[in-house]
Amino acid sequence: MNSAHLASGLAIGLAALGVSFSLAIVYYKTLDSITRQPELLGTLRVLMFVGFAFVEAIALYALVISFLLIQVH
């Protein structure tokens, strides 16, 4: 195992850790907002899923970077 494999594993592992914390924060804040203003349920739900998509994009970028690290080396 060379350093590219180690860097690849660290990149995707740390990105997954960051994404999981970010998803938890987005979900918590959305539920908090729905509790405060239940009439905005539909709007907040849409915004939550848009936030999930942006956060998940970070994990996909890390996956691409990890593949590039393995292929380039």
Secondary structure, 3 states (H helix, E strand, C coil): CCHHHHHHHHHHHHHHHHHHHHHHHHHHHHHHHHHHCHHHHHHHHHHHHHHHHHHHHHHHHHHHHHHHHHHHC
